[in-house]
Amino acid sequence: MALVSRNLPFVAANAFDSSLDPWALLGDATRRRIIERLSAAPCSVTQLADELPVSRPAVSQHLKLLKAAGVVHDEARGTRRVYSIDAARLARYRRELDAFWGSTLHQLETLTEDPTRDLPRDLTTEER
C-alpha cells in the first residue's frame, strides 16, 4: 500500500465523476466524515486534516469534489479558505433519502402483509 506523509495511506479522492449521482459522492466515508465535521462548524483544510486519517492534500481533493457538487462552499479568511456546509443542498439530499426509504419501507410492509404478492408465479406456495 502506498503511503503519504505521516504514514497515511494514499487515497484517490478524485476518482469521482461529478456528473454521477450525488449519492455516489456521499458514499465515500471520508467525504461523509468531512460533512459531519463541517455540520458542527466551518473549518479550514488544516483543521479537517488534523481530525481525519488522510493527508491534507487528500482532504483538499475531497473538498474540491464536494464543492463542485455544491455540498460545501468556501470563503477566504486571511490566507486560509474556510469551508462550510450548503445546508439547502444537504436538505434536498435528505428529502430524497427520506422519499427513497419511505417508498422502500412501504413496499416491504406491503410484501409482508401478503407474501405472495409480486412474487414470480413459480415461487408461490400453491405450486409446490
N, C-alpha and C positions, 0 to 999 in steps of 0.2 A: 504494500500500500504506500503510495506517495505521501510524503509529509510536507507541511509548510511550517512557517515559523512557530515556535513554542510547541513543537511536536504535535501539531494538529493535523488530522487527515485532510488531504486535498478533496474538495467537493466542487463538482462542476455546477455552479449556481446558475449559469447562463444557458443551460440545456433546455429551458422552457421557451416555447414559441408563444409570444404574447397574443397571437391570433387564436390560440386554443381556448377551450372552455376555462373560465376563471376558476372553476373548482380544481382544475389541474394545478393552477398556480398555488392555490391554498392547500393543496395536497402535500406539499413539502413540509416536513417537520420543522426545519429551521425557519422557513418563512412564517409558519404558524406561531412559532415562539417569538419572532420579531413582532408580529402583530399583537400578540398577547402583551409584550413589554410596552409597545407603543400605546396600547389601550390604557395603560396605567398613567403614562405621562410621555410627552415628547422627549426625544433624546438624540444625541449625536451618534455617528457610526462608532466612534471610540467607546462610548458608553455601552452600546449594544454588544460590541466585540468583547468587552470585558466580562459580559454576562453569558456569552454563548460559547460553545465548544468549536467555533470556527474562526478563521483569521479575519482581520479587519477587511482585507480585500474581498473575501468571500461575502461578508456582511454587506459591503458596498454593492456587490453584484446582485445579491438578493433584493436590496433596496431599490436598485435600478429597475428590476423586473416589477416589483410591487408598485413603484411609481408609474411605470409605463402602463400598468393595468388600472391605474387610478385608485389603488387601495391606500396609498400613502402619498403625502406631499411633503415638500421640504421648503425651508426658508433660510436665508443667510443670516447668521448671528455672529458678527465679527468675522473671524477666519474659519468658522465652522458652519456646517449645514446641520440644521436640526430637523428631524423627521417627526411627523405626526400622522395619525390615522385620518383617513377621509371617512368620517362617521356615516355620511349619507350613502356612500358606495357600499360600505360594510352592511348597513341596514338593508340595502337591496339584496345582497347576498343572503342575509339572514331570512328575508321573506321568501326567497327562492328555496332555501333549505327547509324552512317550515312547510312550504307548499309540497315539496317532494315527500317529506316524512309524513305529512298529513294524508296524502294520497296513498302512499305505501302502506301505512298502518290501516287505512280504511280497507284496502284490498285484502290485507291479511285478516282483518276482522270478518269480512265477507266470506272469505275462504274457510275460516274456522267455523262459521255458522252453518255452512253447507260444504263439507269437504269434497264432494263430487263435482261441485261447480267449477267450470273452466278447466277441468282435467281432461286429457285425451280419453276418448271412449275406451280404449284398451286398458286403461288404468283403473277403471271403476270396479267396485267390488261385485257388482251383479254378474260380471262375465267371468269371474274367477272360479 
